[in-house]
Amino acid sequence: MPTSKLGTFRATISGFCLIAIGLCFTRWAYTPLVPPMIDGGWVDKSEAGYLGGFNSFGYMIGCVIAIRGTRWCSPRGLMRISILVAVLSVAMGIRDLGFTWLAVARLASGIAGAVCIIHAPATMLRHVDSERRGFCSGIAFAGAGVMIVLTSLLLPLVLDHGASAGWMLETGLTLLMAWLAWPLVSTASPETVGPAKDDRPEPLDAERRGVLRLLSIAYVLAAIGVTPHTLFLADYLHRDLGVGIAGSSSLFAVLGAGCAVGSLTSGLASAWIGTRSKLIVAYLFGVIAVLMVLVFESVAMVTASAFLIGVFVLQCVPLTSVRTLEVVGLDRHASFWGLMAISFGGGLVVAAYGMSGMLELGFRYIDLFVVAEVTLVAGIGLIGMSWFRRMETTASEA
C-alpha cells in the first residue's frame, strides 16, 4: 500500500505531469527547437538528428534502469532522482557549450524520461478505484499531447530571442510539472524490489511466442516509422516547405493534439472493436499519415499528417501493451512489456542515427519519409499476421 493516500483527482493530475515530463519535455519538446538551433549555428541537420539518437539511446538505458534498478533503489528514490535529472538536463540546453554538452543533456533526458514513463502509471493507479482506472490512465497519458500543444504554442512568443529562450521556457514548464508531480512520487514504494524466485509462470508455448515475436518486430518498425515526424518535422516544414521558425514550431502542436486524442480514444476504441482490430486501424493511421507527406507538398496536408501520426503513436503504445497482456498473461506482462519498451527504444536509436546518416550523405527529408512508409507498411503486415495467428490459437484452445 502507498505510504499515504492521494485523492483520485490529485493522483491523476500528478500522473498527467509525470507523463508530460517523460514524453513531452525530455523527448518530443526538442523537435520544435531544432530549426532555431540549426539557424543559430548550434548544430547542423545531421547533428540535430544525432542528438535525437542520443536521447533515444538514453531512453533504452532508462528502461533497463526502471526495470532492474528497483533491486538496488526504491521506486520512490528512482522517480525522485529522475525528475531532478529531467529538470537539470532540459536546463542544460539553455547554453550552447558544444555538441558533446548537448549530447550529454539529451542522453540524460532520455534516461530520466523512461523511468518516469514506466513507473508513473502503476504509482498513480494505486490511488484510483478500479472502475476509474481506464479513464484516469487516458487522462494521464494525454499529458504528453496537451503539453506538446501548450509548449508549441508558447515557443513562438520567445523564439525571436533564439534557441536559448526556447530552452528556458521548456525548463520552466518542466520545473512546474515536477512540482505538481512530487506529491505522487512521494507515495511510491520506499522499498527495493528483489527478483522473484518462486511461482514463476510456465514458459510460453510456440504459438504465443510466434505472436509475440510479430508484435515485437512491428513495434520496432513503428518506432522507425514515426521518427521523421517526431524528430525532423519542424525543420522539414521550415526548410523544405518555407514555413517560418515560429510557424514550424507552433505547427508541431498539431502532433501533440493528435497524441492527446489518441491516448483518450485508445481505450474506448479497443472496447468497441477489440484490441486486435484497433491495433491494425492504429497502424493504418500511421501509414496514411506518412503517405500524406509523400503525396502532398502542402503545409495543410503535412499538418493533418502530424495529427494522424500523433493519434497513431499514443494508440499504438497502450494497445500494444494490452495486446501483449492478452498474449502472455498478467504474470508475464511486466517482464515482456519491459523488453518490448527496450526494443522500441532500439528502433528509435536505429532510426535517429540511420536517418541522420542519410542526411549527412546528402539525402533529403522527404527520403526519410519514404523509409518510414516502407517500415509502417511492413509493420501493419506483421500485425495482420499476428491477428490471424492469434485467432487460430484462440480457436484451437476453445
C-alpha positions, 0 to 999 in steps of 0.5 A, spaced: 500 500 500 502 507 498 505 510 504 499 515 504 493 516 500 492 521 494 485 523 492 483 520 485 483 527 482 490 529 485 493 522 483 491 523 476 493 530 475 500 528 478 500 522 473 498 527 467 505 531 469 509 525 470 507 523 463 508 530 460 515 530 463 517 523 460 514 524 453 513 531 452 519 535 455 525 530 455 523 527 448 518 530 443 519 538 446 526 538 442 523 537 435 520 544 435 527 547 437 531 544 432 530 549 426 532 555 431 538 551 433 540 549 426 539 557 424 543 559 430 549 555 428 548 550 434 548 544 430 547 542 423 541 537 420 545 531 421 547 533 428 540 535 430 538 528 428 544 525 432 542 528 438 535 525 437 539 518 437 542 520 443 536 521 447 533 515 444 539 511 446 538 514 453 531 512 453 533 504 452 538 505 458 532 508 462 528 502 461 533 497 463 534 502 469 526 502 471 526 495 470 532 492 474 534 498 478 528 497 483 533 491 486 538 496 488 533 503 489 526 504 491 521 506 486 520 512 490 528 514 490 528 512 482 522 517 480 525 522 485 532 522 482 529 522 475 525 528 475 531 532 478 535 529 472 529 531 467 529 538 470 537 539 470 538 536 463 532 540 459 536 546 463 542 544 460 540 546 453 539 553 455 547 554 453 550 552 447 557 549 450 558 544 444 555 538 441 558 533 446 554 538 452 548 537 448 549 530 447 550 529 454 543 533 456 539 529 451 542 522 453 540 524 460 533 526 458 532 520 455 534 516 461 530 520 466 524 520 461 523 512 461 523 511 468 518 516 469 514 513 463 514 506 466 513 507 473 508 513 473 502 509 471 502 503 476 504 509 482 498 513 480 493 507 479 494 505 486 490 511 488 484 510 483 478 505 484 478 500 479 472 502 475 476 509 474 482 506 472 481 506 464 479 513 464 484 516 469 490 512 465 487 516 458 487 522 462 494 521 464 497 519 458 494 525 454 499 529 458 504 528 453 499 531 447 496 537 451 503 539 453 506 538 446 500 543 444 501 548 450 509 548 449 508 549 441 504 554 442 508 558 447 515 557 443 513 562 438 512 568 443 520 567 445 523 564 439 525 571 436 530 571 442 533 564 439 534 557 441 536 559 448 529 562 450 526 556 447 530 552 452 528 556 458 521 556 457 521 548 456 525 548 463 520 552 466 514 548 464 518 542 466 520 545 473 512 546 474 510 539 472 515 536 477 512 540 482 505 538 481 508 531 480 512 530 487 506 529 491 505 522 487 512 520 487 512 521 494 507 515 495 511 510 491 514 504 494 520 506 499 522 499 498 527 495 493 524 490 489 528 483 489 527 478 483 522 473 484 524 466 485 518 462 486 511 461 482 514 463 476 509 462 470 510 456 465 514 458 459 510 460 453 508 455 448 510 456 440 504 459 438 504 465 443 511 466 442 510 466 434 505 472 436 509 475 440 515 475 436 510 479 430 508 484 435 515 485 437 518 486 430 512 491 428 513 495 434 520 496 432 518 498 425 513 503 428 518 506 432 522 507 425 516 509 422 514 515 426 521 518 427 521 523 421 515 526 424 517 526 431 524 528 430 525 532 423 518 535 422 519 542 424 525 543 420 522 539 414 516 544 414 521 550 415 526 548 410 523 544 405 516 547 405 518 555 407 514 555 413 517 560 418 521 558 425 515 560 429 510 557 424 514 550 424 514 550 431 507 552 433 505 547 427 508 541 431 502 542 436 498 539 431 502 532 433 501 533 440 493 534 439 493 528 435 497 524 441 492 527 446 486 524 442 489 518 441 491 516 448 483 518 450 480 514 444 485 508 445 481 505 450 474 506 448 476 504 441 479 497 443 472 496 447 468 497 441 472 493 436 477 489 440 484 490 441 486 486 435 482 490 430 484 497 433 491 495 433 491 494 425 486 501 424 492 504 429 497 502 424 493 504 418 493 511 421 500 511 421 501 509 414 496 514 411 499 519 415 506 518 412 503 517 405 500 524 406 507 527 406 509 523 400 503 525 396 502 532 398 507 538 398 502 542 402 503 545 409 495 543 410 496 536 408 503 535 412 499 538 418 493 533 418 499 528 417 502 530 424 495 529 427 494 522 424 501 520 426 500 523 433 493 519 434 497 513 431 503 513 436 499 514 443 494 508 440 499 504 438 503 504 445 497 502 450 494 497 445 500 494 444 501 493 451 494 490 452 495 486 446 501 483 449 497 482 456 492 478 452 498 474 449 502 472 455 498 473 461 498 478 467 504 474 470 508 475 464 506 482 462 511 486 466 517 482 464 515 482 456 512 489 456 519 491 459 523 488 453 518 490 448 519 498 451 527 496 450 526 494 443 522 500 441 527 504 444 532 500 439 528 502 433 528 509 435 536 509 436 536 505 429 532 510 426 535 517 429 542 515 427 540 511 420 536 517 418 541 522 420 546 518 416 542 519 410 542 526 411 549 527 412 550 523 405 546 528 402 539 525 402 533 529 403 527 529 408 522 527 404 527 520 403 526 519 410 519 519 409 519 514 404 523 509 409 518 510 414 512 508 409 516 502 407 517 500 415 509 502 417 507 498 411 511 492 413 509 493 420 501 493 419 503 486 415 506 483 421 500 485 425 495 482 420 499 476 421 499 476 428 491 477 428 490 471 424 495 467 428 492 469 434 485 467 432 487 460 430 490 459 437 484 462 440 480 457 436 484 451 437 484 452 445 476 453 445 
